[in-house]
Amino acid sequence: MKIQSVISYIESSQTELVNHNIYSKISTIEDLKIFMENHIYAVWDFMSLLKALQVNLTCTKNPWTPSKNTQAARFINEIVLEEETDEIKNGKVISHFELYLQAMDQIGASTSKINDFINKIETSNNYRDFINNYDINQEIKEFLNFTFDVIESGETHKIAAAFTFGRENVIPDMFIEIVKGLNKENSNVASDFIYYLERHIELDGDDHGPIALKMIENLCGNNQKKWEEVKEISKKSIDMRIRLWSHISSQIEHEYSNN
């Protein structure tokens, strides 16, 4: 089974990610604030990966024409429904990005920079130049640039690889480790963040992860070149996440050394 060869190829990187020291570093609300203020950019660019797949696999313009791959189109539409317009507690409909912002507000993490980022990128004539010139850490810029390099390749199987193996397929294990890193006291204070994590663990583990794997199989078929490219993009996606985690971990350490 070709999908298993991808899983085997990225196994060492995936193990490194799940065992990263960042999870043990997030033990106070101050640690969590630093984490969330940096991680929010990865929450944002995930949505761009998702929408790139929707644009490539479905018809998002008028006049409408049938999708060339209706099974893959259905896969991605199912994921978009819950990531962009999830129905959460009390029947509220919200994107997971906005749910994350809500969780940041609850613990007193600053959302001013990410809100400014979103407002300005929306009106930017060149979003890549904007990202590279914006006042965020280089490691975050590199993470975002990798994502948009993949998106701008226009090759759906590569975008799906970054989405599936760099995000959906690793999120349950990764977020379970973050939940473990928060003690009971902090979990109560950060209940919206815990809800966000648990919602992702539920959706990505039970629904989105398996759907995304089927999408990869559907897109690559028996094309060996595509499978090899999926392997490389998948591994690079996880490695970029590890680099981002290391950056955030060092930020938390730096904060401790200054106090």
CORQUI-V699230 format. One record per residue. RES is the residue in one letter. PHI is phi as a letter, one per 30 degrees, with the letter a starting at -180 (999 if undefined). BURIAL is # if it has 24 or more other ideal C-beta (glycine too) atoms within 12 Angstrom, else .. D_FIRST is the distance of its C-alpha to the first C-alpha in whole Angstrom. Layout:
BEGIN
RES,PHI,BURIAL,D_FIRST ; RES,PHI,BURIAL,D_FIRST
END
This chain:
BEGIN
M,999,.,0 ; K,d,#,4 ; I,d,#,6 ; Q,d,.,6 ; S,d,.,7 ; V,d,#,10 ; I,e,#,10 ; S,d,.,11 ; Y,d,#,13 ; I,c,#,15 ; E,e,.,16 ; S,d,.,19 ; S,d,#,20 ; Q,d,#,19 ; T,d,.,21 ; E,d,.,24 ; L,d,#,24 ; V,d,#,24 ; N,c,.,27 ; H,d,#,29 ; N,d,.,33 ; I,d,#,33 ; Y,d,#,33 ; S,d,.,36 ; K,d,#,38 ; I,d,#,38 ; S,b,#,41 ; T,b,.,43 ; I,d,#,44 ; E,d,#,45 ; D,d,#,42 ; L,d,#,40 ; K,e,#,42 ; I,d,#,41 ; F,e,#,37 ; M,d,#,37 ; E,d,#,40 ; N,c,#,37 ; H,d,#,34 ; I,e,#,35 ; Y,d,#,34 ; A,d,#,31 ; V,d,#,31 ; W,d,#,33 ; D,d,#,30 ; F,e,#,27 ; M,d,#,29 ; S,d,#,29 ; L,d,#,26 ; L,d,#,25 ; K,d,#,28 ; A,d,#,27 ; L,d,#,24 ; Q,d,#,26 ; V,d,.,28 ; N,d,#,25 ; L,c,#,24 ; T,b,#,27 ; C,c,.,31 ; T,c,.,33 ; K,b,.,36 ; N,c,.,39 ; P,d,.,39 ; W,d,.,35 ; T,b,.,33 ; P,d,.,30 ; S,d,.,27 ; K,d,.,24 ; N,b,#,21 ; T,d,.,23 ; Q,d,.,20 ; A,d,#,19 ; A,d,#,23 ; R,d,.,23 ; F,e,#,20 ; I,d,#,22 ; N,d,#,26 ; E,d,#,25 ; I,d,#,24 ; V,e,#,27 ; L,e,.,29 ; E,d,#,29 ; E,d,#,29 ; E,c,#,32 ; T,b,.,34 ; D,d,#,33 ; E,c,.,35 ; I,c,#,36 ; K,e,.,39 ; N,i,.,42 ; G,i,.,41 ; K,d,.,41 ; V,c,.,38 ; I,a,#,37 ; S,d,#,34 ; H,d,#,33 ; F,d,#,34 ; E,d,#,38 ; L,d,#,37 ; Y,d,#,36 ; L,e,#,40 ; Q,d,#,41 ; A,d,#,40 ; M,d,#,41 ; D,e,.,45 ; Q,e,#,45 ; I,c,#,45 ; G,i,.,47 ; A,d,#,44 ; S,d,.,46 ; T,c,#,44 ; S,d,.,47 ; K,d,#,45 ; I,d,#,41 ; N,d,.,44 ; D,d,.,46 ; F,e,#,42 ; I,d,#,41 ; N,d,.,45 ; K,d,.,45 ; I,d,#,41 ; E,d,.,42 ; T,c,.,45 ; S,d,.,44 ; N,d,.,44 ; N,b,.,41 ; Y,d,#,39 ; R,d,.,38 ; D,d,.,41 ; F,d,#,42 ; I,e,#,39 ; N,d,.,40 ; N,c,.,44 ; Y,d,#,43 ; D,d,.,45 ; I,b,#,41 ; N,d,#,40 ; Q,e,.,38 ; E,d,#,35 ; I,d,#,35 ; K,e,#,36 ; E,d,#,33 ; F,d,#,30 ; L,d,#,32 ; N,d,#,32 ; F,d,#,28 ; T,e,#,27 ; F,d,#,29 ; D,d,#,28 ; V,d,#,25 ; I,d,#,26 ; E,d,.,29 ; S,d,.,26 ; G,i,.,26 ; E,c,#,22 ; T,d,#,21 ; H,d,#,17 ; K,d,#,19 ; I,d,#,21 ; A,d,#,18 ; A,d,#,16 ; A,d,#,20 ; F,d,#,20 ; T,d,#,17 ; F,c,#,16 ; G,c,#,20 ; R,b,#,21 ; E,e,#,20 ; N,d,#,17 ; V,c,#,20 ; I,d,#,23 ; P,e,#,23 ; D,d,#,23 ; M,d,#,25 ; F,d,#,28 ; I,e,.,28 ; E,d,#,29 ; I,d,#,32 ; V,e,#,33 ; K,d,.,33 ; G,d,#,35 ; L,c,#,38 ; N,d,.,40 ; K,e,.,42 ; E,d,.,45 ; N,d,#,43 ; S,d,#,40 ; N,d,.,43 ; V,d,.,45 ; A,c,#,41 ; S,d,.,40 ; D,d,#,39 ; F,d,#,37 ; I,d,#,36 ; Y,d,#,35 ; Y,e,#,33 ; L,d,#,31 ; E,d,#,30 ; R,d,#,30 ; H,d,#,27 ; I,e,#,26 ; E,d,.,26 ; L,d,#,24 ; D,d,#,22 ; G,d,#,20 ; D,c,.,21 ; D,b,#,21 ; H,d,#,20 ; G,e,#,17 ; P,e,.,15 ; I,d,#,16 ; A,d,#,16 ; L,d,#,12 ; K,d,#,12 ; M,d,#,14 ; I,d,#,12 ; E,d,#,10 ; N,d,#,13 ; L,d,#,14 ; C,c,#,12 ; G,h,.,11 ; N,c,.,11 ; N,d,.,13 ; Q,d,.,12 ; K,d,.,15 ; K,d,#,14 ; W,d,#,11 ; E,d,.,14 ; E,d,#,16 ; V,d,#,14 ; K,e,#,14 ; E,d,#,17 ; I,d,#,19 ; S,d,#,17 ; K,d,#,18 ; K,d,#,22 ; S,d,#,22 ; I,d,#,22 ; D,d,#,24 ; M,d,#,26 ; R,d,#,26 ; I,d,#,27 ; R,d,#,30 ; L,d,#,31 ; W,d,#,31 ; S,d,#,33 ; H,d,#,36 ; I,d,#,36 ; S,e,#,37 ; S,d,.,39 ; Q,d,#,41 ; I,d,#,41 ; E,d,.,43 ; H,d,.,45 ; E,d,.,46 ; Y,d,.,47 ; S,d,.,49 ; N,c,.,51 ; N,c,.,52
END
